[in-house]
Amino acid sequence: MREYDDKKLIRSGSFGSVYKVKKGDAFYALKEMTDKGVRDREEKFLKLADHPLFPKFEESYDEDGKYYILEEYIWGTPLDEAITLRKGFGQPEAMKFAVTVADGIAFLQQSDGNILFRDLKAENLILQPDGEIRLVDLGTACYLEEADRSKAGTAGNSAPEQIDNKSKQGLYSDVYAFGMLFYHMLTGQKAPSGGKYVSVRKKDPTYSASLELLIRECTMEEISARIPDMYTVLTRLMDIAMQSPSGYKKIEKEAERVLKDFDGSERIVYSRNIQS
């Protein structure tokens, strides 16, 4: 490894180790890997993720049989720790974070080749001192057409098709993980998986019915009933956020009506499949 002014191990795992290092007057995250293919793949997606949500790529190099990526170091607290400490965020703050994440993931999904993040969860987000959030670790990202060649994700956060391989992975897979993350941010608790949805408004009945509906439609086990891609999610979020008071009352009333159908036997089924 090259010499740095300061070096501290952050974490290590099956793919290698991550260090905080100092180069000149700036700090960076240095990823050390033993597999060149894994390093090259993460470097490619890091360069493509030219969006404020993701860390900036600095350089890569090989040394003594190991492979390195140097990238921007993101200061702050892992979001899962902040959620635990705060016991969930208030609706306005969680909404702000949700829009930020949705915008970044939508950017990846609309890139050439349609990139899936595949491991969206609070543990991979950093809450910065300025109150903004950033997303790190593109190690499991892949192009849409490659998704079913490998298994990736985290049980309890990722879509069922990523874990059991019974259905084709798609842009809707990141949508599912986003819904689970949004639930976690709002309630301070991990959302139950396996189709056992618990309403966020059971924690706080003042939460928006529109957001409740959005989370439900993101986390449907049945792919055909799930929101198909993150651009649609972002559009829905912005529509909720930008409503006039009278418009907000109208969409809330409609969301309440649809939620009653969810609690009964009816389901909304989207006719559009993003892959076709």
C-alpha positions as a Python dict, from the first residue, in 0.01 Angstrom:
ca = {
    (1, 'M'): (0, 0, 0),
    (2, 'R'): (122, 351, -76),
    (3, 'E'): (234, 563, 213),
    (4, 'Y'): (-19, 810, 350),
    (5, 'D'): (9, 1072, 622),
    (6, 'D'): (-260, 900, 826),
    (7, 'K'): (-427, 560, 789),
    (8, 'K'): (-708, 403, 990),
    (9, 'L'): (-898, 81, 923),
    (10, 'I'): (-1272, 149, 894),
    (11, 'R'): (-1401, -200, 817),
    (12, 'S'): (-1306, -527, 653),
    (13, 'G'): (-1506, -801, 485),
    (14, 'S'): (-1502, -1078, 227),
    (15, 'F'): (-1415, -838, -58),
    (16, 'G'): (-1134, -657, 125),
    (17, 'S'): (-1073, -367, 362),
    (18, 'V'): (-1158, 3, 372),
    (19, 'Y'): (-926, 262, 526),
    (20, 'K'): (-952, 631, 600),
    (21, 'V'): (-632, 790, 471),
    (22, 'K'): (-490, 1141, 440),
    (23, 'K'): (-331, 1262, 118),
    (24, 'G'): (-205, 1620, 130),
    (25, 'D'): (-469, 1823, 312),
    (26, 'A'): (-763, 1595, 225),
    (27, 'F'): (-899, 1268, 363),
    (28, 'Y'): (-1007, 981, 138),
    (29, 'A'): (-1157, 633, 163),
    (30, 'L'): (-910, 372, 36),
    (31, 'K'): (-1056, 36, -65),
    (32, 'E'): (-811, -254, -73),
    (33, 'M'): (-922, -565, -265),
    (34, 'T'): (-770, -897, -365),
    (35, 'D'): (-982, -942, -680),
    (36, 'K'): (-897, -717, -976),
    (37, 'G'): (-1231, -787, -1144),
    (38, 'V'): (-1424, -670, -836),
    (39, 'R'): (-1208, -356, -814),
    (40, 'D'): (-1244, -274, -1184),
    (41, 'R'): (-1620, -323, -1168),
    (42, 'E'): (-1665, -94, -868),
    (43, 'E'): (-1438, 166, -1028),
    (44, 'K'): (-1650, 163, -1344),
    (45, 'F'): (-1975, 222, -1157),
    (46, 'L'): (-1820, 482, -928),
    (47, 'K'): (-1713, 683, -1232),
    (48, 'L'): (-2061, 649, -1385),
    (49, 'A'): (-2232, 759, -1062),
    (50, 'D'): (-2160, 1127, -1127),
    (51, 'H'): (-2429, 1253, -890),
    (52, 'P'): (-2413, 1440, -554),
    (53, 'L'): (-2547, 1134, -369),
    (54, 'F'): (-2234, 929, -441),
    (55, 'P'): (-1866, 976, -345),
    (56, 'K'): (-1631, 1111, -610),
    (57, 'F'): (-1368, 883, -764),
    (58, 'E'): (-1005, 993, -716),
    (59, 'E'): (-781, 719, -860),
    (60, 'S'): (-709, 346, -870),
    (61, 'Y'): (-384, 150, -868),
    (62, 'D'): (-231, -197, -819),
    (63, 'E'): (41, -280, -570),
    (64, 'D'): (194, -603, -435),
    (65, 'G'): (-84, -821, -575),
    (66, 'K'): (-363, -607, -430),
    (67, 'Y'): (-600, -363, -599),
    (68, 'Y'): (-698, -20, -471),
    (69, 'I'): (-961, 249, -521),
    (70, 'L'): (-915, 594, -369),
    (71, 'E'): (-1238, 793, -340),
    (72, 'E'): (-1387, 1085, -153),
    (73, 'Y'): (-1418, 1023, 221),
    (74, 'I'): (-1772, 1093, 342),
    (75, 'W'): (-1775, 1239, 691),
    (76, 'G'): (-2067, 1168, 921),
    (77, 'T'): (-2267, 900, 1100),
    (78, 'P'): (-2403, 580, 942),
    (79, 'L'): (-2773, 643, 886),
    (80, 'D'): (-2879, 326, 1068),
    (81, 'E'): (-2706, 453, 1384),
    (82, 'A'): (-2873, 794, 1348),
    (83, 'I'): (-3214, 630, 1301),
    (84, 'T'): (-3164, 423, 1617),
    (85, 'L'): (-3051, 728, 1816),
    (86, 'R'): (-3342, 940, 1696),
    (87, 'K'): (-3596, 655, 1697),
    (88, 'G'): (-3689, 751, 1343),
    (89, 'F'): (-3699, 1090, 1175),
    (90, 'G'): (-3993, 1325, 1156),
    (91, 'Q'): (-4193, 1316, 837),
    (92, 'P'): (-4041, 1633, 679),
    (93, 'E'): (-3682, 1517, 738),
    (94, 'A'): (-3749, 1161, 622),
    (95, 'M'): (-3921, 1304, 313),
    (96, 'K'): (-3615, 1517, 236),
    (97, 'F'): (-3384, 1216, 263),
    (98, 'A'): (-3621, 1003, 54),
    (99, 'V'): (-3619, 1257, -231),
    (100, 'T'): (-3237, 1274, -221),
    (101, 'V'): (-3201, 895, -239),
    (102, 'A'): (-3471, 853, -503),
    (103, 'D'): (-3304, 1116, -722),
    (104, 'G'): (-2965, 940, -702),
    (105, 'I'): (-3099, 590, -766),
    (106, 'A'): (-3317, 720, -1051),
    (107, 'F'): (-3001, 873, -1202),
    (108, 'L'): (-2832, 529, -1200),
    (109, 'Q'): (-3137, 355, -1341),
    (110, 'Q'): (-3164, 600, -1630),
    (111, 'S'): (-2795, 577, -1722),
    (112, 'D'): (-2678, 384, -2028),
    (113, 'G'): (-2732, 17, -1952),
    (114, 'N'): (-2966, 90, -1658),
    (115, 'I'): (-2760, 42, -1341),
    (116, 'L'): (-2912, -136, -1038),
    (117, 'F'): (-2767, -46, -698),
    (118, 'R'): (-2894, -373, -541),
    (119, 'D'): (-2805, -308, -175),
    (120, 'L'): (-2994, 5, -73),
    (121, 'K'): (-3018, 19, 307),
    (122, 'A'): (-2955, 258, 595),
    (123, 'E'): (-2617, 96, 667),
    (124, 'N'): (-2489, 217, 328),
    (125, 'L'): (-2594, 579, 384),
    (126, 'I'): (-2404, 846, 575),
    (127, 'L'): (-2572, 1137, 753),
    (128, 'Q'): (-2328, 1428, 718),
    (129, 'P'): (-2275, 1708, 973),
    (130, 'D'): (-2451, 1951, 735),
    (131, 'G'): (-2768, 1740, 750),
    (132, 'E'): (-2738, 1595, 400),
    (133, 'I'): (-2703, 1223, 325),
    (134, 'R'): (-2467, 1038, 91),
    (135, 'L'): (-2473, 680, -38),
    (136, 'V'): (-2157, 469, -38),
    (137, 'D'): (-2045, 124, -155),
    (138, 'L'): (-2130, 45, -517),
    (139, 'G'): (-1973, -299, -481),
    (140, 'T'): (-2296, -485, -565),
    (141, 'A'): (-2408, -257, -850),
    (142, 'C'): (-2463, -409, -1195),
    (143, 'Y'): (-2621, -342, -1532),
    (144, 'L'): (-2985, -446, -1567),
    (145, 'E'): (-2910, -716, -1823),
    (146, 'E'): (-2650, -873, -1590),
    (147, 'A'): (-2861, -875, -1274),
    (148, 'D'): (-2972, -1237, -1282),
    (149, 'R'): (-2618, -1368, -1329),
    (150, 'S'): (-2537, -1298, -965),
    (151, 'K'): (-2709, -1290, -629),
    (152, 'A'): (-2674, -968, -430),
    (153, 'G'): (-2849, -777, -154),
    (154, 'T'): (-2935, -807, 213),
    (155, 'A'): (-3217, -1021, 348),
    (156, 'G'): (-3477, -803, 518),
    (157, 'N'): (-3387, -503, 302),
    (158, 'S'): (-3362, -624, -57),
    (159, 'A'): (-3642, -741, -286),
    (160, 'P'): (-3751, -1107, -264),
    (161, 'E'): (-3635, -1178, -622),
    (162, 'Q'): (-3280, -1080, -523),
    (163, 'I'): (-3275, -1329, -238),
    (164, 'D'): (-3466, -1632, -366),
    (165, 'N'): (-3397, -1599, -742),
    (166, 'K'): (-3754, -1710, -815),
    (167, 'S'): (-3828, -1403, -1030),
    (168, 'K'): (-3630, -1181, -1263),
    (169, 'Q'): (-3449, -886, -1104),
    (170, 'G'): (-3532, -544, -1246),
    (171, 'L'): (-3544, -172, -1176),
    (172, 'Y'): (-3836, -252, -947),
    (173, 'S'): (-3593, -439, -720),
    (174, 'D'): (-3429, -113, -606),
    (175, 'V'): (-3782, 28, -563),
    (176, 'Y'): (-3859, -242, -305),
    (177, 'A'): (-3540, -164, -109),
    (178, 'F'): (-3623, 206, -122),
    (179, 'G'): (-3966, 140, 33),
    (180, 'M'): (-3807, -63, 313),
    (181, 'L'): (-3556, 217, 373),
    (182, 'F'): (-3827, 486, 380),
    (183, 'Y'): (-4026, 281, 633),
    (184, 'H'): (-3711, 247, 847),
    (185, 'M'): (-3645, 622, 836),
    (186, 'L'): (-4001, 713, 931),
    (187, 'T'): (-4062, 461, 1208),
    (188, 'G'): (-3716, 390, 1346),
    (189, 'Q'): (-3781, 18, 1294),
    (190, 'K'): (-3699, -227, 1017),
    (191, 'A'): (-4002, -305, 804),
    (192, 'P'): (-4128, -664, 827),
    (193, 'S'): (-4058, -870, 514),
    (194, 'G'): (-4247, -1161, 365),
    (195, 'G'): (-4559, -962, 278),
    (196, 'K'): (-4642, -881, 642),
    (197, 'Y'): (-4677, -506, 597),
    (198, 'V'): (-4734, -295, 908),
    (199, 'S'): (-4870, 56, 858),
    (200, 'V'): (-4636, 347, 936),
    (201, 'R'): (-4943, 533, 1062),
    (202, 'K'): (-4981, 283, 1344),
    (203, 'K'): (-4679, 456, 1491),
    (204, 'D'): (-4807, 805, 1418),
    (205, 'P'): (-5159, 854, 1274),
    (206, 'T'): (-5061, 1203, 1154),
    (207, 'Y'): (-4829, 1058, 889),
    (208, 'S'): (-4936, 1121, 532),
    (209, 'A'): (-5168, 865, 374),
    (210, 'S'): (-4998, 943, 42),
    (211, 'L'): (-4659, 839, 180),
    (212, 'E'): (-4815, 531, 342),
    (213, 'L'): (-4956, 435, 2),
    (214, 'L'): (-4625, 500, -173),
    (215, 'I'): (-4435, 278, 70),
    (216, 'R'): (-4691, 0, 29),
    (217, 'E'): (-4671, 20, -350),
    (218, 'C'): (-4291, 11, -333),
    (219, 'T'): (-4280, -297, -110),
    (220, 'M'): (-4535, -522, -278),
    (221, 'E'): (-4407, -880, -295),
    (222, 'E'): (-4583, -924, -627),
    (223, 'I'): (-4369, -751, -892),
    (224, 'S'): (-4662, -658, -1116),
    (225, 'A'): (-4818, -464, -827),
    (226, 'R'): (-4497, -278, -739),
    (227, 'I'): (-4399, 68, -868),
    (228, 'P'): (-4180, -17, -1170),
    (229, 'D'): (-3880, 217, -1138),
    (230, 'M'): (-3723, 487, -926),
    (231, 'Y'): (-3805, 771, -1165),
    (232, 'T'): (-4173, 699, -1103),
    (233, 'V'): (-4106, 696, -728),
    (234, 'L'): (-3925, 1030, -751),
    (235, 'T'): (-4210, 1179, -953),
    (236, 'R'): (-4462, 1061, -692),
    (237, 'L'): (-4256, 1207, -408),
    (238, 'M'): (-4221, 1542, -579),
    (239, 'D'): (-4592, 1549, -661),
    (240, 'I'): (-4674, 1499, -292),
    (241, 'A'): (-4420, 1760, -183),
    (242, 'M'): (-4526, 2030, -430),
    (243, 'Q'): (-4903, 2014, -378),
    (244, 'S'): (-5099, 2322, -275),
    (245, 'P'): (-5293, 2283, 54),
    (246, 'S'): (-5614, 2208, -135),
    (247, 'G'): (-5436, 1971, -374),
    (248, 'Y'): (-5274, 1790, -81),
    (249, 'K'): (-5612, 1733, 83),
    (250, 'K'): (-5739, 1589, -245),
    (251, 'I'): (-5456, 1338, -290),
    (252, 'E'): (-5472, 1243, 77),
    (253, 'K'): (-5841, 1162, 39),
    (254, 'E'): (-5769, 948, -268),
    (255, 'A'): (-5482, 772, -88),
    (256, 'E'): (-5713, 689, 203),
    (257, 'R'): (-5959, 534, -42),
    (258, 'V'): (-5690, 319, -208),
    (259, 'L'): (-5548, 211, 128),
    (260, 'K'): (-5888, 74, 222),
    (261, 'D'): (-5870, -142, -91),
    (262, 'F'): (-5527, -268, 16),
    (263, 'D'): (-5668, -370, 351),
    (264, 'G'): (-5942, -559, 171),
    (265, 'S'): (-5898, -778, -134),
    (266, 'E'): (-5819, -529, -411),
    (267, 'R'): (-5475, -434, -539),
    (268, 'I'): (-5347, -180, -785),
    (269, 'V'): (-5166, -358, -1070),
    (270, 'Y'): (-4938, -155, -1295),
    (271, 'S'): (-4975, -236, -1664),
    (272, 'R'): (-4635, -94, -1760),
    (273, 'N'): (-4328, -313, -1720),
    (274, 'I'): (-4009, -105, -1746),
    (275, 'Q'): (-3810, -396, -1891),
    (276, 'S'): (-4043, -442, -2185),
}
